Amino acid sequence: MSDLAADRPVSTSRPVVAGLPTLYRHPARKKWGVGLVLERLADRAHVQFQDGRLRTIHVDYLRKLEPVDRPYDVARGLVDALESMAPDDLRNRG
């Protein structure tokens, strides 16, 4: 995965789990579960959610995603699971 730190949605309270990408949730779509930004482009990002769907989200809406705070072992498991759901061309970039 590429370094997305500079491209992540702006948040004043971004949870940081050392060595892991930030996990997000959509506040209006709780059924989607937690999501992982797989790729950030100039106008959109590809986000893999726990419901198994890869969603393309325009940058204007990306700011609405809320960072999720989880203990390291839980976050590591979520990142691994979300990456395993990702299409091959977006998996483990960087």
Short mmCIF file of the C-alpha atoms (twelve columns), coordinates in Angstrom:
data_MODEL
# 
_entry.id   MODEL 
# 
loop_
_atom_site.group_PDB 
_atom_site.id 
_atom_site.type_symbol 
_atom_site.label_atom_id 
_atom_site.label_alt_id 
_atom_site.label_comp_id 
_atom_site.label_asym_id 
_atom_site.label_seq_id 
_atom_site.Cartn_x 
_atom_site.Cartn_y 
_atom_site.Cartn_z 
_atom_site.pdbx_PDB_model_num 
ATOM 1  C CA . MET A 1  0.000   0.000  0.000  1 
ATOM 2  C CA . SER A 2  1.196   3.489  -0.756 1 
ATOM 3  C CA . ASP A 3  1.757   6.029  1.975  1 
ATOM 4  C CA . LEU A 4  -1.655  7.638  2.230  1 
ATOM 5  C CA . ALA A 5  -1.017  9.686  5.378  1 
ATOM 6  C CA . ALA A 6  -0.949  13.010 3.551  1 
ATOM 7  C CA . ASP A 7  -4.038  12.115 1.529  1 
ATOM 8  C CA . ARG A 8  -6.289  10.916 4.325  1 
ATOM 9  C CA . PRO A 9  -9.430  12.796 5.334  1 
ATOM 10 C CA . VAL A 10 -8.714  15.658 7.688  1 
ATOM 11 C CA . SER A 11 -9.538  14.900 11.318 1 
ATOM 12 C CA . THR A 12 -8.656  16.616 14.545 1 
ATOM 13 C CA . SER A 13 -8.764  13.331 16.430 1 
ATOM 14 C CA . ARG A 14 -7.164  10.788 14.110 1 
ATOM 15 C CA . PRO A 15 -6.484  7.501  15.908 1 
ATOM 16 C CA . VAL A 16 -2.967  6.286  15.298 1 
ATOM 17 C CA . VAL A 17 -2.038  2.619  15.488 1 
ATOM 18 C CA . ALA A 18 1.699   2.388  14.874 1 
ATOM 19 C CA . GLY A 19 2.587   0.784  11.575 1 
ATOM 20 C CA . LEU A 20 -0.992  0.366  10.345 1 
ATOM 21 C CA . PRO A 21 -3.080  2.391  7.912  1 
ATOM 22 C CA . THR A 22 -6.024  4.269  9.404  1 
ATOM 23 C CA . LEU A 23 -9.380  2.501  9.374  1 
ATOM 24 C CA . TYR A 24 -12.539 4.520  8.648  1 
ATOM 25 C CA . ARG A 25 -16.306 4.272  8.889  1 
ATOM 26 C CA . HIS A 26 -19.012 6.150  7.030  1 
ATOM 27 C CA . PRO A 27 -21.234 7.824  9.648  1 
ATOM 28 C CA . ALA A 28 -24.401 7.418  7.564  1 
ATOM 29 C CA . ARG A 29 -23.671 3.851  6.389  1 
ATOM 30 C CA . LYS A 30 -22.913 1.853  9.534  1 
ATOM 31 C CA . LYS A 31 -23.903 -1.400 7.763  1 
ATOM 32 C CA . TRP A 32 -20.834 -1.026 5.540  1 
ATOM 33 C CA . GLY A 33 -18.625 -1.612 8.576  1 
ATOM 34 C CA . VAL A 34 -15.042 -0.444 8.801  1 
ATOM 35 C CA . GLY A 35 -13.196 0.562  5.643  1 
ATOM 36 C CA . LEU A 36 -9.607  0.765  4.463  1 
ATOM 37 C CA . VAL A 37 -8.404  3.251  1.819  1 
ATOM 38 C CA . LEU A 38 -6.650  1.098  -0.773 1 
ATOM 39 C CA . GLU A 39 -5.823  3.775  -3.330 1 
ATOM 40 C CA . ARG A 40 -6.086  7.548  -3.418 1 
ATOM 41 C CA . LEU A 41 -6.362  9.265  -6.792 1 
ATOM 42 C CA . ALA A 42 -6.656  12.973 -7.583 1 
ATOM 43 C CA . ASP A 43 -10.466 12.997 -7.530 1 
ATOM 44 C CA . ARG A 44 -11.476 9.792  -5.711 1 
ATOM 45 C CA . ALA A 45 -10.374 6.976  -3.456 1 
ATOM 46 C CA . HIS A 46 -11.029 3.229  -3.509 1 
ATOM 47 C CA . VAL A 47 -12.167 2.045  -0.086 1 
ATOM 48 C CA . GLN A 48 -12.676 -1.614 0.863  1 
ATOM 49 C CA . PHE A 49 -15.406 -2.063 3.492  1 
ATOM 50 C CA . GLN A 50 -16.186 -4.996 5.773  1 
ATOM 51 C CA . ASP A 51 -19.406 -5.770 3.914  1 
ATOM 52 C CA . GLY A 52 -17.168 -6.978 1.077  1 
ATOM 53 C CA . ARG A 53 -17.824 -4.070 -1.269 1 
ATOM 54 C CA . LEU A 54 -15.114 -1.917 -2.784 1 
ATOM 55 C CA . ARG A 55 -16.486 1.597  -3.046 1 
ATOM 56 C CA . THR A 56 -15.161 4.515  -5.035 1 
ATOM 57 C CA . ILE A 57 -15.645 7.694  -3.040 1 
ATOM 58 C CA . HIS A 58 -15.186 11.193 -4.446 1 
ATOM 59 C CA . VAL A 59 -12.669 13.319 -2.514 1 
ATOM 60 C CA . ASP A 60 -15.403 15.754 -1.465 1 
ATOM 61 C CA . TYR A 61 -17.160 12.911 0.384  1 
ATOM 62 C CA . LEU A 62 -13.981 11.253 1.626  1 
ATOM 63 C CA . ARG A 63 -13.746 13.922 4.326  1 
ATOM 64 C CA . LYS A 64 -16.979 12.581 5.806  1 
ATOM 65 C CA . LEU A 65 -15.377 9.260  6.723  1 
ATOM 66 C CA . GLU A 66 -14.589 9.003  10.422 1 
ATOM 67 C CA . PRO A 67 -11.359 7.417  11.687 1 
ATOM 68 C CA . VAL A 68 -11.885 4.321  13.825 1 
ATOM 69 C CA . ASP A 69 -9.860  3.593  16.949 1 
ATOM 70 C CA . ARG A 70 -9.107  -0.068 17.689 1 
ATOM 71 C CA . PRO A 71 -6.431  -1.846 19.746 1 
ATOM 72 C CA . TYR A 72 -3.431  -2.926 17.648 1 
ATOM 73 C CA . ASP A 73 -4.335  -6.629 17.473 1 
ATOM 74 C CA . VAL A 74 -7.910  -5.871 16.409 1 
ATOM 75 C CA . ALA A 75 -6.786  -3.227 13.895 1 
ATOM 76 C CA . ARG A 76 -4.157  -5.611 12.445 1 
ATOM 77 C CA . GLY A 77 -6.832  -8.284 11.962 1 
ATOM 78 C CA . LEU A 78 -9.184  -5.806 10.283 1 
ATOM 79 C CA . VAL A 79 -6.468  -4.500 7.950  1 
ATOM 80 C CA . ASP A 80 -5.502  -8.068 6.983  1 
ATOM 81 C CA . ALA A 81 -9.139  -9.039 6.370  1 
ATOM 82 C CA . LEU A 82 -9.895  -5.928 4.309  1 
ATOM 83 C CA . GLU A 83 -6.729  -6.315 2.234  1 
ATOM 84 C CA . SER A 84 -7.630  -9.945 1.529  1 
ATOM 85 C CA . MET A 85 -11.010 -8.797 0.111  1 
ATOM 86 C CA . ALA A 86 -9.395  -6.258 -2.201 1 
ATOM 87 C CA . PRO A 87 -9.029  -6.853 -5.932 1 
ATOM 88 C CA . ASP A 88 -5.548  -8.082 -6.863 1 
ATOM 89 C CA . ASP A 89 -4.644  -4.818 -8.614 1 
ATOM 90 C CA . LEU A 90 -5.283  -2.821 -5.403 1 
ATOM 91 C CA . ARG A 91 -3.926  -5.295 -2.868 1 
ATOM 92 C CA . ASN A 92 -0.739  -4.463 -0.939 1 
ATOM 93 C CA . ARG A 93 0.239   -1.404 -2.964 1 
ATOM 94 C CA . GLY A 94 3.448   0.359  -2.192 1 
# 
